[in-house]
Amino acid sequence: MAGLTAVVLYSPDCPNWREAGERLRAAMDLVGFRAREITFVAVSSDADAVATGFAGSPTFTVDGVDLFDAGGEPVGLTCRVYRTEAGALAGLPDVTALAAALRRVIP
């Protein structure tokens, strides 16, 4: 599973973006996905948010596909929340949730 591009879109004010990359790397390792690297893209303006389809910080994409796109999410400079395995809301998805999302989008 090489050649795909993994990206973390984030707001510079987001405290979770570095850990987002660590969790994405752990999830990629779980599913055997070997991206060359994880690219981090700062989204700093409303125009950038619209241009990238940014649904909040952090947003995880593989080849431009939002791993957690639920459809109809507003685009903008906001914090994004994810449901944990325990059912709580958190600023980052669990590694297992990321791995499941990767399995859905990687051929």
KEMARVO-338642 format. One line per 10 residues: number of its first residue (from 0); their letters; for each residue x, y, z of N, C-alpha, C. Coordinates in steps of 0.05 Angstrom, whole numbers, plus 5000, padded with zeros to 4 digits. Each point is the difference from the previous one (the first is absolute). Layout:
REM KEMARVO-338642
NUM	a	X,Y,Z,X,Y,Z,X,Y,Z  ...
REM end
This chain:
REM KEMARVO-338642
0	magltavvly	5017,4976,5000,4983,5024,5000,5018,5025,5000  5015,5003,4980,5018,5023,4998,4989,5020,4980  5011,5024,5001,4992,5020,4980,4977,5018,5007  4987,4994,5022,4978,5017,5009,5011,5023,5017  4985,5022,5001,5008,5023,5014,4983,5004,5025  5013,5000,5023,4986,5005,5026,5005,5029,5009  4978,5014,5006,5002,5028,5008,4984,5005,5025  5012,5016,5018,4985,5010,5023,4997,5030,4995  4975,5009,4996,4994,5028,4998,4994,5010,5029  5011,5023,5007,4997,5009,5027,4999,5031,5002
10	spdcpnwrea	4988,5010,5021,5001,5028,5006,5025,5004,5018  5016,5021,4995,5023,5005,5017,4993,5003,5029  4976,5007,5007,4991,5003,5028,4992,4974,5013  4998,4979,4984,4991,4974,5010,5022,4987,5016  4994,4992,5025,5020,4987,5017,5005,4971,4993  4983,4988,4982,5001,4972,4995,5015,4991,4975  5010,5019,4984,5010,4992,4974,5025,4983,5000  5018,5004,5019,5023,4982,5001,4993,4972,5008  4983,4997,5020,4991,4973,5008,4983,4988,4978  4987,5016,4985,4984,4989,4977,5018,4985,4981
20	gerlraamdl	5024,5011,4994,5019,4986,4983,5010,4974,5012  5005,5000,5026,5009,4976,5013,4979,4978,4999  4975,5008,5005,4978,4980,4999,4996,4989,4972  5002,5018,4980,4997,4992,4972,5022,4980,4993  5024,5006,5007,5023,4982,4995,4995,4972,5013  4991,5000,5025,4994,4974,5014,4978,4985,4985  4979,5014,4991,4979,4987,4986,5009,4989,4973  5017,5016,4986,5011,4990,4975,5017,4975,5004  5015,4999,5021,5015,4976,5006,4982,4976,5005  4978,5005,5014,4981,4978,5006,4989,4987,4974
30	vgfrareitf	4994,5017,4980,4988,4989,4976,5020,4995,4977  5025,5005,5006,5021,4994,4980,5001,5021,4978  4991,5024,5005,5001,5022,4980,5026,5014,5003  5016,5001,4979,5026,5012,5001,5001,5025,4983  4991,5022,5010,5003,5026,4986,5029,5008,5002  5009,5015,4981,5027,5010,5001,5004,5017,5026  4980,5016,5005,5000,5017,5024,4972,5010,5005  4997,5012,5023,4975,5014,5006,5006,5029,4996  4984,5013,4983,5003,5028,4995,4981,5016,5018  5010,5021,5012,4984,5017,5017,4995,5026,4985
40	vavssdadav	4974,5008,4998,4993,5024,4986,4985,5018,5019  5011,5024,5005,4987,5020,5017,4978,5014,4984  4977,5001,5012,4978,5015,4988,4995,5024,5017  5007,5024,4989,5001,5024,5016,4979,5021,4994  4984,4995,4979,4980,5020,4993,4974,4987,4990  4979,5015,5000,4975,4989,4990,5002,4992,4970  5015,5015,4985,5005,4993,4972,5014,4974,4997  5021,4995,5017,5014,4974,5000,4981,4978,5008  4983,5005,5020,4981,4980,5009,4981,4991,4977  4990,5020,4986,4982,4994,4977,5015,4985,4978
50	atgfagsptf	5024,5009,4994,5016,4988,4979,5007,4971,5005  5004,4993,5026,5008,4973,5007,4977,4982,5010  4976,5012,5003,4978,4985,5011,5004,4993,5029  5013,5018,5014,5009,4996,5028,4975,4999,5018  4996,4977,5013,4977,4996,5018,5007,5003,5029  5023,5012,5005,5008,5005,5028,5027,4986,5005  5012,5009,5022,5027,4991,5007,5000,4980,5022  5013,4977,4995,5014,4992,4975,4982,4985,4982  5006,5001,4974,4986,4984,4979,5021,4982,4988  4993,4975,4997,5018,4979,4990,4991,4993,4971
60	tvdgvdlfda	5018,5001,4981,4993,4992,4973,5021,4980,4989  4990,4983,4981,5018,4983,4984,4992,5005,4971  5019,5008,4984,4995,5008,4973,4976,5019,4997  4998,5018,5019,4979,5021,4999,4973,4991,5011  4998,4975,5009,4975,4991,5011,5000,5003,5030  4981,5014,5011,4997,5004,5029,4993,4974,5012  5016,4990,5019,4996,4974,5012,4974,4999,5017  4991,5023,5009,4976,5000,5017,4978,5018,4989  4998,5001,4974,4980,5016,4987,4973,4988,5004  4983,5015,5015,4973,4990,5006,4980,5013,4980
70	ggepvgltcr	5010,5017,4983,4983,5013,4981,4985,5024,5012  5002,5022,4987,4985,5024,5010,5013,5014,5023  5024,4993,5007,5014,5014,5022,5007,5028,4991  4997,5020,5017,5007,5027,4992,5030,5003,4996  5008,5017,4981,5028,5005,4995,5007,5026,5015  5023,5000,5014,5009,5024,5013,5021,4995,5021  5010,5022,5011,5021,4999,5020,4988,4993,5027  4996,4975,5005,4988,4991,5025,5016,4976,5011  4994,4993,5024,5011,4975,5012,4982,4978,4990  5011,4977,4995,4984,4977,4992,5000,4981,5024
80	vyrteagala	4977,4987,5004,4999,4980,5021,4994,4972,4988  5008,4980,5014,4998,4973,4991,4988,4983,5023  4984,4980,4993,4988,4983,5020,5021,4978,5007  5005,4996,5026,5019,4980,5008,4986,4973,5002  5016,4979,5005,4989,4973,5003,4981,4999,5024  5005,5017,5020,4983,5001,5024,4975,5016,4996  4998,5013,4976,4976,5016,4994,5002,5030,5007  5023,5008,5012,5004,5028,5007,5010,5015,4975  4999,5026,5002,5011,5017,4979,5028,5009,5008  5018,5000,4980,5028,5008,5005,5011,5015,4976
90	glpdvtalaa	5022,5014,5004,5012,5016,4979,5016,4983,4980  5002,4974,5005,5014,4982,4982,4986,4973,5000  5000,4986,4977,4989,4973,5000,5020,4980,5012  4990,4978,5010,5017,4979,5010,5015,4988,4977  5023,4987,5005,5015,4987,4980,4983,4978,4986  4984,4986,5015,4984,4979,4987,4979,5012,4981  4989,5023,5007,4981,5014,4982,5014,5009,4974  5024,5011,5004,5016,5008,4976,5006,4976,4983  5008,4977,5012,5006,4976,4984,4975,4991,4985  4977,5000,5013,4975,4992,4986,4994,5019,4977
100	alrrvip	5005,5026,5004,4995,5019,4978,5019,4996,4977  5025,4994,5006,5020,4994,4979,4991,4976,4984  4991,4979,5014,4991,4976,4986,4977,5005,4980  4983,5020,5007,4977,5007,4983,5009,5014,4975  5022,5015,5001,5008,5016,4976,5023,4990,4984  5015,4981,5012,5024,4990,4985,4991,4975,4985  5006,5000,4974,4992,4977,4983,5016,4975,5008
REM end
